[in-house]
Amino acid sequence: MPELETLAGWTGVTGPKELPDGIAGKWARWVDTAITDPELTAQMRARGSKTVHMSQKESAAFIKDQYETFRTLIDKHGIRIEG
């Protein structure tokens, strides 16, 4: 099933909808620092990963797109969790 190659793992940092802007800003700055750190970037690349920073809107759009991609492929191929 070649189209299943579009499935990729990803990790993000998120918080509750009510998270105060000040705390969200601190998290964003921490993530910016982490993903621009040359040592972390090198370690991620060595493991076959890459670091990408997204704005809140970009993240929301990405997550929605991933959900739709997974849902479509799962439905198309009748994939179900058993056990």
A tleap script that builds the chain and sets N, CA, C and O, in Angstrom:
source leaprc.protein.ff14SB
mol = sequence {
  NMET PRO GLU LEU GLU THR LEU ALA GLY TRP
  THR GLY VAL THR GLY PRO LYS GLU LEU PRO
  ASP GLY ILE ALA GLY LYS TRP ALA ARG TRP
  VAL ASP THR ALA ILE THR ASP PRO GLU LEU
  THR ALA GLN MET ARG ALA ARG GLY SER LYS
  THR VAL HIE MET SER GLN LYS GLU SER ALA
  ALA PHE ILE LYS ASP GLN TYR GLU THR PHE
  ARG THR LEU ILE ASP LYS HIE GLY ILE ARG
  ILE GLU CGLY
}
set mol.1.N position { 0.839 -1.173 0.000 }
set mol.1.CA position { 0.000 0.000 0.000 }
set mol.1.C position { 0.889 1.243 0.000 }
set mol.1.O position { 1.139 1.820 1.058 }
set mol.2.N position { 1.362 1.656 -1.161 }
set mol.2.CA position { 2.305 2.776 -1.247 }
set mol.2.C position { 1.801 4.078 -0.620 }
set mol.2.O position { 2.599 4.861 -0.103 }
set mol.3.N position { 0.498 4.315 -0.659 }
set mol.3.CA position { 0.003 5.578 -0.100 }
set mol.3.C position { 0.170 5.653 1.405 }
set mol.3.O position { 0.083 6.738 1.981 }
set mol.4.N position { 0.410 4.521 2.054 }
set mol.4.CA position { 0.635 4.551 3.496 }
set mol.4.C position { 1.980 5.184 3.844 }
set mol.4.O position { 2.240 5.501 5.005 }
set mol.5.N position { 2.837 5.367 2.830 }
set mol.5.CA position { 4.096 6.066 3.056 }
set mol.5.C position { 3.865 7.515 3.459 }
set mol.5.O position { 4.777 8.152 3.987 }
set mol.6.N position { 2.674 8.054 3.227 }
set mol.6.CA position { 2.381 9.433 3.620 }
set mol.6.C position { 2.199 9.557 5.124 }
set mol.6.O position { 2.190 10.666 5.658 }
set mol.7.N position { 2.052 8.425 5.814 }
set mol.7.CA position { 1.898 8.465 7.263 }
set mol.7.C position { 3.266 8.683 7.897 }
set mol.7.O position { 4.210 7.941 7.628 }
set mol.8.N position { 3.361 9.683 8.719 }
set mol.8.CA position { 4.622 9.992 9.384 }
set mol.8.C position { 4.351 10.366 10.826 }
set mol.8.O position { 3.322 10.961 11.149 }
set mol.9.N position { 5.266 10.017 11.666 }
set mol.9.CA position { 5.133 10.412 13.063 }
set mol.9.C position { 5.589 11.847 13.247 }
set mol.9.O position { 6.473 12.323 12.534 }
set mol.10.N position { 4.998 12.520 14.185 }
set mol.10.CA position { 5.408 13.882 14.497 }
set mol.10.C position { 5.116 14.155 15.962 }
set mol.10.O position { 4.316 13.471 16.599 }
set mol.11.N position { 5.777 15.157 16.467 }
set mol.11.CA position { 5.637 15.536 17.858 }
set mol.11.C position { 5.434 17.043 17.928 }
set mol.11.O position { 6.041 17.795 17.165 }
set mol.12.N position { 4.596 17.471 18.828 }
set mol.12.CA position { 4.366 18.896 19.002 }
set mol.12.C position { 4.237 19.250 20.466 }
set mol.12.O position { 4.094 18.380 21.325 }
set mol.13.N position { 4.291 20.533 20.734 }
set mol.13.CA position { 4.091 21.043 22.082 }
set mol.13.C position { 2.803 21.842 22.057 }
set mol.13.O position { 2.642 22.748 21.239 }
set mol.14.N position { 1.888 21.508 22.951 }
set mol.14.CA position { 0.594 22.184 22.968 }
set mol.14.C position { 0.117 22.334 24.407 }
set mol.14.O position { 0.633 21.691 25.321 }
set mol.15.N position { -0.851 23.171 24.582 }
set mol.15.CA position { -1.418 23.385 25.906 }
set mol.15.C position { -2.916 23.561 25.799 }
set mol.15.O position { -3.473 23.514 24.702 }
set mol.16.N position { -3.571 23.762 26.923 }
set mol.16.CA position { -5.021 23.932 26.903 }
set mol.16.C position { -5.424 25.254 26.249 }
set mol.16.O position { -4.645 26.206 26.206 }
set mol.17.N position { -6.644 25.291 25.749 }
set mol.17.CA position { -7.163 26.482 25.080 }
set mol.17.C position { -7.070 27.723 25.972 }
set mol.17.O position { -6.853 28.830 25.479 }
set mol.18.N position { -7.233 27.537 27.278 }
set mol.18.CA position { -7.251 28.660 28.224 }
set mol.18.C position { -5.853 29.069 28.689 }
set mol.18.O position { -5.733 29.893 29.595 }
set mol.19.N position { -4.804 28.521 28.099 }
set mol.19.CA position { -3.437 28.835 28.510 }
set mol.19.C position { -3.176 30.330 28.351 }
set mol.19.O position { -3.364 30.871 27.261 }
set mol.20.N position { -2.746 31.007 29.416 }
set mol.20.CA position { -2.483 32.444 29.319 }
set mol.20.C position { -1.427 32.764 28.256 }
set mol.20.O position { -0.478 32.004 28.065 }
set mol.21.N position { -1.602 33.890 27.573 }
set mol.21.CA position { -0.678 34.280 26.506 }
set mol.21.C position { 0.766 34.344 26.994 }
set mol.21.O position { 1.683 33.976 26.262 }
set mol.22.N position { 0.974 34.808 28.223 }
set mol.22.CA position { 2.334 34.900 28.752 }
set mol.22.C position { 3.019 33.551 28.833 }
set mol.22.O position { 4.199 33.426 28.503 }
set mol.23.N position { 2.286 32.549 29.268 }
set mol.23.CA position { 2.859 31.198 29.361 }
set mol.23.C position { 3.045 30.618 27.964 }
set mol.23.O position { 4.068 29.994 27.682 }
set mol.24.N position { 2.069 30.818 27.095 }
set mol.24.CA position { 2.197 30.336 25.714 }
set mol.24.C position { 3.425 30.964 25.055 }
set mol.24.O position { 4.155 30.292 24.326 }
set mol.25.N position { 3.649 32.241 25.311 }
set mol.25.CA position { 4.821 32.920 24.758 }
set mol.25.C position { 6.119 32.333 25.274 }
set mol.25.O position { 7.077 32.182 24.516 }
set mol.26.N position { 6.163 31.998 26.563 }
set mol.26.CA position { 7.364 31.371 27.132 }
set mol.26.C position { 7.613 30.015 26.479 }
set mol.26.O position { 8.748 29.687 26.132 }
set mol.27.N position { 6.558 29.235 26.312 }
set mol.27.CA position { 6.701 27.939 25.650 }
set mol.27.C position { 7.227 28.122 24.235 }
set mol.27.O position { 8.132 27.406 23.807 }
set mol.28.N position { 6.657 29.087 23.504 }
set mol.28.CA position { 7.081 29.328 22.116 }
set mol.28.C position { 8.560 29.705 22.069 }
set mol.28.O position { 9.292 29.224 21.203 }
set mol.29.N position { 9.001 30.547 22.976 }
set mol.29.CA position { 10.419 30.941 23.010 }
set mol.29.C position { 11.300 29.741 23.351 }
set mol.29.O position { 12.379 29.580 22.780 }
set mol.30.N position { 10.841 28.897 24.283 }
set mol.30.CA position { 11.606 27.705 24.639 }
set mol.30.C position { 11.735 26.771 23.432 }
set mol.30.O position { 12.815 26.250 23.155 }
set mol.31.N position { 10.627 26.566 22.721 }
set mol.31.CA position { 10.656 25.697 21.539 }
set mol.31.C position { 11.571 26.298 20.475 }
set mol.31.O position { 12.362 25.579 19.864 }
set mol.32.N position { 11.473 27.610 20.249 }
set mol.32.CA position { 12.354 28.275 19.273 }
set mol.32.C position { 13.822 28.028 19.618 }
set mol.32.O position { 14.626 27.705 18.743 }
set mol.33.N position { 14.163 28.181 20.897 }
set mol.33.CA position { 15.538 27.962 21.335 }
set mol.33.C position { 15.941 26.516 21.111 }
set mol.33.O position { 17.030 26.241 20.607 }
set mol.34.N position { 15.067 25.597 21.484 }
set mol.34.CA position { 15.390 24.165 21.364 }
set mol.34.C position { 15.595 23.755 19.908 }
set mol.34.O position { 16.570 23.072 19.594 }
set mol.35.N position { 14.702 24.157 19.024 }
set mol.35.CA position { 14.798 23.659 17.640 }
set mol.35.C position { 15.839 24.387 16.800 }
set mol.35.O position { 16.109 23.990 15.666 }
set mol.36.N position { 16.418 25.434 17.341 }
set mol.36.CA position { 17.512 26.097 16.615 }
set mol.36.C position { 18.865 25.745 17.225 }
set mol.36.O position { 19.899 26.230 16.766 }
set mol.37.N position { 18.861 24.903 18.258 }
set mol.37.CA position { 20.105 24.468 18.882 }
set mol.37.C position { 20.820 23.507 17.938 }
set mol.37.O position { 20.258 22.471 17.583 }
set mol.38.N position { 22.045 23.825 17.523 }
set mol.38.CA position { 22.753 22.966 16.562 }
set mol.38.C position { 22.932 21.521 17.037 }
set mol.38.O position { 22.841 20.590 16.236 }
set mol.39.N position { 23.186 21.330 18.333 }
set mol.39.CA position { 23.379 19.974 18.840 }
set mol.39.C position { 22.079 19.169 18.760 }
set mol.39.O position { 22.085 18.014 18.334 }
set mol.40.N position { 20.968 19.781 19.171 }
set mol.40.CA position { 19.677 19.084 19.098 }
set mol.40.C position { 19.317 18.786 17.645 }
set mol.40.O position { 18.875 17.684 17.321 }
set mol.41.N position { 19.507 19.774 16.776 }
set mol.41.CA position { 19.196 19.577 15.357 }
set mol.41.C position { 20.016 18.430 14.778 }
set mol.41.O position { 19.493 17.609 14.025 }
set mol.42.N position { 21.300 18.373 15.126 }
set mol.42.CA position { 22.167 17.292 14.630 }
set mol.42.C position { 21.694 15.940 15.156 }
set mol.42.O position { 21.670 14.959 14.412 }
set mol.43.N position { 21.316 15.883 16.432 }
set mol.43.CA position { 20.825 14.626 16.998 }
set mol.43.C position { 19.534 14.190 16.327 }
set mol.43.O position { 19.347 13.006 16.047 }
set mol.44.N position { 18.649 15.133 16.069 }
set mol.44.CA position { 17.383 14.796 15.405 }
set mol.44.C position { 17.643 14.272 13.991 }
set mol.44.O position { 17.060 13.268 13.582 }
set mol.45.N position { 18.504 14.943 13.259 }
set mol.45.CA position { 18.829 14.487 11.890 }
set mol.45.C position { 19.455 13.104 11.903 }
set mol.45.O position { 19.159 12.277 11.040 }
set mol.46.N position { 20.326 12.847 12.886 }
set mol.46.CA position { 20.979 11.540 12.986 }
set mol.46.C position { 19.962 10.426 13.206 }
set mol.46.O position { 20.214 9.269 12.870 }
set mol.47.N position { 18.816 10.781 13.771 }
set mol.47.CA position { 17.753 9.800 14.022 }
set mol.47.C position { 16.697 9.804 12.915 }
set mol.47.O position { 15.661 9.149 13.032 }
set mol.48.N position { 16.967 10.540 11.850 }
set mol.48.CA position { 16.042 10.567 10.727 }
set mol.48.C position { 14.894 11.542 10.882 }
set mol.48.O position { 13.891 11.441 10.177 }
set mol.49.N position { 15.033 12.489 11.801 }
set mol.49.CA position { 13.974 13.470 12.039 }
set mol.49.C position { 14.439 14.856 11.628 }
set mol.49.O position { 15.625 15.087 11.392 }
set mol.50.N position { 13.501 15.758 11.547 }
set mol.50.CA position { 13.840 17.145 11.298 }
set mol.50.C position { 13.002 18.011 12.225 }
set mol.50.O position { 11.948 17.592 12.704 }
set mol.51.N position { 13.474 19.203 12.466 }
set mol.51.CA position { 12.751 20.121 13.335 }
set mol.51.C position { 12.121 21.214 12.475 }
set mol.51.O position { 12.767 21.781 11.594 }
set mol.52.N position { 10.859 21.496 12.747 }
set mol.52.CA position { 10.118 22.517 12.016 }
set mol.52.C position { 9.321 23.321 13.024 }
set mol.52.O position { 8.590 22.757 13.838 }
set mol.53.N position { 9.457 24.626 12.971 }
set mol.53.CA position { 8.661 25.475 13.860 }
set mol.53.C position { 7.445 25.966 13.093 }
set mol.53.O position { 7.561 26.410 11.951 }
set mol.54.N position { 6.291 25.885 13.716 }
set mol.54.CA position { 5.046 26.353 13.107 }
set mol.54.C position { 4.357 27.315 14.054 }
set mol.54.O position { 4.446 27.185 15.275 }
set mol.55.N position { 3.669 28.282 13.470 }
set mol.55.CA position { 2.852 29.178 14.278 }
set mol.55.C position { 1.635 28.398 14.774 }
set mol.55.O position { 1.405 27.260 14.363 }
set mol.56.N position { 0.871 29.016 15.651 }
set mol.56.CA position { -0.331 28.357 16.155 }
set mol.56.C position { -1.281 28.017 15.007 }
set mol.56.O position { -1.843 26.922 14.974 }
set mol.57.N position { -1.462 28.939 14.072 }
set mol.57.CA position { -2.358 28.679 12.930 }
set mol.57.C position { -1.799 27.588 12.028 }
set mol.57.O position { -2.543 26.727 11.557 }
set mol.58.N position { -0.491 27.620 11.785 }
set mol.58.CA position { 0.127 26.586 10.953 }
set mol.58.C position { 0.000 25.212 11.614 }
set mol.58.O position { -0.280 24.217 10.945 }
set mol.59.N position { 0.207 25.168 12.924 }
set mol.59.CA position { 0.079 23.905 13.652 }
set mol.59.C position { -1.334 23.355 13.559 }
set mol.59.O position { -1.531 22.166 13.309 }
set mol.60.N position { -2.319 24.230 13.762 }
set mol.60.CA position { -3.717 23.792 13.697 }
set mol.60.C position { -4.041 23.240 12.309 }
set mol.60.O position { -4.703 22.209 12.192 }
set mol.61.N position { -3.581 23.917 11.264 }
set mol.61.CA position { -3.831 23.451 9.898 }
set mol.61.C position { -3.121 22.123 9.640 }
set mol.61.O position { -3.686 21.231 9.008 }
set mol.62.N position { -1.887 21.989 10.124 }
set mol.62.CA position { -1.127 20.753 9.948 }
set mol.62.C position { -1.827 19.583 10.639 }
set mol.62.O position { -1.977 18.510 10.055 }
set mol.63.N position { -2.252 19.795 11.878 }
set mol.63.CA position { -2.921 18.726 12.629 }
set mol.63.C position { -4.219 18.324 11.941 }
set mol.63.O position { -4.529 17.137 11.842 }
set mol.64.N position { -4.971 19.299 11.471 }
set mol.64.CA position { -6.223 18.988 10.757 }
set mol.64.C position { -5.926 18.176 9.497 }
set mol.64.O position { -6.610 17.193 9.212 }
set mol.65.N position { -4.904 18.590 8.745 }
set mol.65.CA position { -4.535 17.868 7.530 }
set mol.65.C position { -4.088 16.441 7.847 }
set mol.65.O position { -4.466 15.501 7.147 }
set mol.66.N position { -3.284 16.278 8.898 }
set mol.66.CA position { -2.837 14.946 9.295 }
set mol.66.C position { -4.024 14.064 9.688 }
set mol.66.O position { -4.093 12.895 9.310 }
set mol.67.N position { -4.947 14.637 10.444 }
set mol.67.CA position { -6.139 13.893 10.852 }
set mol.67.C position { -6.903 13.400 9.627 }
set mol.67.O position { -7.291 12.234 9.558 }
set mol.68.N position { -7.116 14.286 8.669 }
set mol.68.CA position { -7.864 13.909 7.469 }
set mol.68.C position { -7.112 12.859 6.654 }
set mol.68.O position { -7.721 11.926 6.129 }
set mol.69.N position { -5.793 13.007 6.548 }
set mol.69.CA position { -4.985 12.032 5.812 }
set mol.69.C position { -5.091 10.658 6.455 }
set mol.69.O position { -5.337 9.664 5.771 }
set mol.70.N position { -4.904 10.601 7.784 }
set mol.70.CA position { -4.982 9.324 8.493 }
set mol.70.C position { -6.378 8.733 8.379 }
set mol.70.O position { -6.535 7.549 8.081 }
set mol.71.N position { -7.401 9.565 8.619 }
set mol.71.CA position { -8.780 9.085 8.586 }
set mol.71.C position { -9.120 8.510 7.211 }
set mol.71.O position { -9.723 7.440 7.118 }
set mol.72.N position { -8.743 9.203 6.162 }
set mol.72.CA position { -9.025 8.750 4.801 }
set mol.72.C position { -8.360 7.405 4.522 }
set mol.72.O position { -8.995 6.491 3.996 }
set mol.73.N position { -7.076 7.284 4.878 }
set mol.73.CA position { -6.364 6.032 4.621 }
set mol.73.C position { -6.899 4.887 5.472 }
set mol.73.O position { -7.016 3.758 4.997 }
set mol.74.N position { -7.218 5.173 6.709 }
set mol.74.CA position { -7.768 4.136 7.599 }
set mol.74.C position { -9.100 3.636 7.064 }
set mol.74.O position { -9.343 2.430 7.022 }
set mol.75.N position { -9.960 4.557 6.656 }
set mol.75.CA position { -11.263 4.161 6.115 }
set mol.75.C position { -11.090 3.411 4.793 }
set mol.75.O position { -11.733 2.385 4.574 }
set mol.76.N position { -10.229 3.917 3.918 }
set mol.76.CA position { -10.037 3.306 2.599 }
set mol.76.C position { -9.547 1.863 2.704 }
set mol.76.O position { -9.977 0.997 1.942 }
set mol.77.N position { -8.647 1.615 3.650 }
set mol.77.CA position { -8.044 0.282 3.753 }
set mol.77.C position { -8.660 -0.572 4.857 }
set mol.77.O position { -8.198 -1.683 5.117 }
set mol.78.N position { -9.690 -0.060 5.498 }
set mol.78.CA position { -10.374 -0.839 6.521 }
set mol.78.C position { -9.481 -1.181 7.713 }
set mol.78.O position { -9.628 -2.241 8.321 }
set mol.79.N position { -8.567 -0.289 8.038 }
set mol.79.CA position { -7.645 -0.535 9.143 }
set mol.79.C position { -8.401 -0.349 10.459 }
set mol.79.O position { -9.094 0.650 10.653 }
set mol.80.N position { -8.259 -1.314 11.350 }
set mol.80.CA position { -8.930 -1.250 12.646 }
set mol.80.C position { -7.981 -1.727 13.730 }
set mol.80.O position { -7.125 -2.577 13.485 }
set mol.81.N position { -8.130 -1.194 14.902 }
set mol.81.CA position { -7.328 -1.639 16.051 }
set mol.81.C position { -8.047 -2.829 16.672 }
set mol.81.O position { -9.251 -2.778 16.926 }
set mol.82.N position { -7.305 -3.884 16.908 }
set mol.82.CA position { -7.876 -5.066 17.538 }
set mol.82.C position { -7.125 -5.366 18.819 }
set mol.82.O position { -5.946 -5.043 18.959 }
set mol.83.N position { -7.822 -5.985 19.741 }
set mol.83.CA position { -7.147 -6.436 20.951 }
set mol.83.C position { -7.539 -5.709 22.177 }
set mol.83.O position { -7.032 -6.006 23.259 }
savepdb mol mol.pdb
quit
